[in-house]
Amino acid sequence: MSDDNSGSGYVESEYERDSKYISDRITSDGSSAWPVEPGRYRLVAARACPWANRSIIVRRLLGLEPVISMGLTGPTHDERSWTFDLDPGGRDPVLGYERLQEAFLARDPDYSRGITVPAIVDVPSGAVVTNDFPQITLDFSTQWTAYHREGAPDLYPEHLRDEMDEVMERVYQEVNNGVYRCGFSGSQRAYDKAYQRLFTALDWLEERLEHQRFLMGGQVTEADVRLFTTLARFDAVYHGHFKCNRQKLTEFPTLWAYARDLFQLPGFGDTIDFPQIKEHYYVVHKDINPTQIIPSGPDTSHWLIPHDRDQLGDRPFGEGTPPGPVVEGEEVPADHGPGGIPHR
């Protein structure tokens, strides 16, 4: 997700995320202007972006690929928007756009806020429906149930929602956004405060996960998806680029095993593209990394080391089943996997 629309001016005296999104929803009960309708909508995402990565994971876990198509932008963007430079001719094959900005302007010709991923686009009109990333994945779980694959896990169990919402809010404020608060701090005082908040939260998570396999117990939920996308980027980007360097993820015994457990589950690691992740952060954030040099490390092959977390529970998808193979055309290139190893 682009955190402003300048393409490079990210550092602030004390970073505060702009959270004003196009908040329309696609609903199954006719309560919104956008009804659930197979084939009508296109998810536009970027593998580099943690917020967009959530939507890729949830779509795959629920088996929504046949009913919600996906377009992927390249890992970098300029001051105007994310671009479809991975596609032949540099245009999204369904929308015909070169830039995601075109979908936002189709919705509002005077749109002047950041052009962010993920975004759901109405294919017939070419206009953005929503870029409200927390709600997009919850609606995948609750509004598209008629089109979930057989055996899809319940990622937002009703009996856990009150506690889940509290956990996810803390994870968002202190960890997902916490790494950005460190990286984009423009003063020592702001950075020191952000650093303390982040590692206080990571210590809490280390303790919470010591005796349960996932954040809400014995099976994967939306809460795990939201934490995973930050953990997957921690050592590759946040530890160095964002100065989140009290310790690496690999130096948290429980969190590191937990992160590997998720990575090795179908639907998680097979959505991660470390080269794209590094290229995005080190190239786009020019005020933090003026040379735009992309580091060669770290070695990512150790994401495939056994985690031994299954002793805490052996049904990560609950009463459901893992997703099948990645849909053709949506695979991460084998040489972009950890250490060049194809994802499992």
C-alpha positions, -999 to +999 in steps of 0.1 A: +000+000+000+014+034-009+015+055+023+013+087+005+012+096-032+046+112-036+065+081-044+093+091-021+084+115+007+075+091+035+094+103+066+074+125+090+083+140+124+059+114+139+044+090+114+006+087+113-011+065+086-037+080+064-066+056+070-093+072+049-103+047+022-131+042-002-152+022+022-180+007+000-187-029+006-197-058-017-226-076+002-246-107-002-279-093+011-284-063-011-276-038+016-250-020-006-249-008-042-224-036-050-239-071-049-219-103-046-217-115-082-192-141-096-170-127-123-179-091-118-150-079-096-113-079-099-089-078-070-059-057-078-030-065-055+008-064-053+029-092-038+053-067-024+027-050-002+018-066+032-017-051+032-024-065-003-008-098+006-035-104+031-062-103+004-042-127-018-039-152+011-076-151+022-088-153-014-067-184-019-076-201+015-113-196+007-110-208-029-125-176-044-102-176-075-130-188-098-153-159-088-129-130-081-102-125-106-068-110-096-045-085-113-010-080-100+010-048-102+047-046-102+067-042-070+074-004-074+053+027-081+059+063-088+042+095-076+011+086-096+003+050-088+010+013-090+015+001-125+008-032-144+043-036-156+043-074-150+017-079-178+024-080-215+024-045-229+023-031-194-015-033-193-038-053-171-054-079-194-089-076-180-092-039-172-069-026-200-053-001-176-016+008-174-020+023-139-043+015-110-049+052-108-072+049-139-096+028-118-097+054-090-103+082-116-131+062-132-148+062-098-140+099-090-124+121-117-113+144-089-098+117-067-067+131-050-058+107-022-032+079-023-037+051-049-035+020-027-036-018-030-055-039-024-084-025-044-115-042-057-125-030-092-159-033-108-150-048-142-180-035-162-174+001-152-137-001-146-142+018-113-128+011-079-154-002-055-132-002-023-096+000-011-106-006+025-081-034+031-092-046+066-128-049+054-120-065+021-107-097+037-135-099+063-161-096+035-144-124+016-151-145+047-186-133+055-202-121+023-189-146-003-197-178+017-219-191-012-188-194-033-163-207-008-146-239-019-156-271-002-136-275+029-127-237+032-116-228+067-137-205+089-113-176+091-136-154+112-154-177+136-184-160+151-178-172+186-143-157+186-150-124+169-150-102+200-116-114+211-103-116+176-112-080+169-092-069+200-062-091+190-063-079+154-065-042+165-035-046+187-016-064+160-025-037+135-016-007+157+015-021+174+030-045+148+016-041+112+017-003+115+044-003+142+071-012+118+062+018+096+060+040+126+097+031+133+108+034+097+091+067+089+100+084+121+116+118+114+129+124+149+149+104+175+121+109+201+094+095+177+116+066+167+125+056+202+088+056+212+078+036+182+106+011+187+096+005+223+059+000+213+068-025+185+090-047+206+066-046+236+040-061+212+063-087+197+072-098+233+035-102+240+030-123+209+060-144+218+044-152+251+009-157+237+020-182+211+042-203+234+014-227+243-010-224+214-003-230+177-021-200+163-032-166+176-067-177+184-059-213+194-055-245+174-065-233+139-057-205+115-079-174+115-078-140+099-057-128+128-028-151+117-031-138+082-027-102+094+003-110+115+020-132+090+024-106+063+044-084+086+065-113+100+073-125+065+089-091+057+106-085+091+141-098+085+141-090+048+131-054+052+120-041+085+150-051+106+174-031+086+155-007+063+130+004+091+156+001+119+135-025+138+167-040+150+165-050+187+165-086+173+156-104+141+125-126+137+149-156+136+160-146+172+124-150+186+122-187+193+084-190+193+075-163+168+101-177+143+087-212+146+051-198+143+060-178+112+076-209+096+046-230+104+023-205+086+048-201+057+048-239+051+010-241+050-006-239+015-019-205+010+008-186+029+043-192+016+032-197-019+020-160-020+054-146-008+079-132-033+109-120-014+127-103-044+096-082-051+092-074-014+128-061-011+126-042-044+095-024-033+108-011+000+144-003-010+135+014-043+103+032-035+114+047-002+141+070-016+142+093+014+152+063+035+174+046+009+186+073-015+209+049-034+180+025-041+205-004-037+186-036-029+205-059-004+214-094-015+204-110+018+191-124+040+191-161+031+154-171+029+159-208+025+156-213+063+118-206+060+116-243+051+133-256+082+109-278+102+090-259+129+076-287+152+045-266+160+022-294+150+026-308+185+003-279+197-025-290+173-027-310+142-056-294+123-045-259+112-076-255+090-100-268+117-127-289+102-117-277+067-090-287+043-059-269+028-064-252-005-053-270-036-026-260-060-021-224-069-042-214-099-023-214-132-009-180-139-008-169-103+023-188-092+053-171-077+082-178-101+103-207-087+135-185-088+117-160-066+110-184-038+131-186-007+167-192-017+155-201-052+135-231-038+100-234-053+073-228-027+055-258-013 
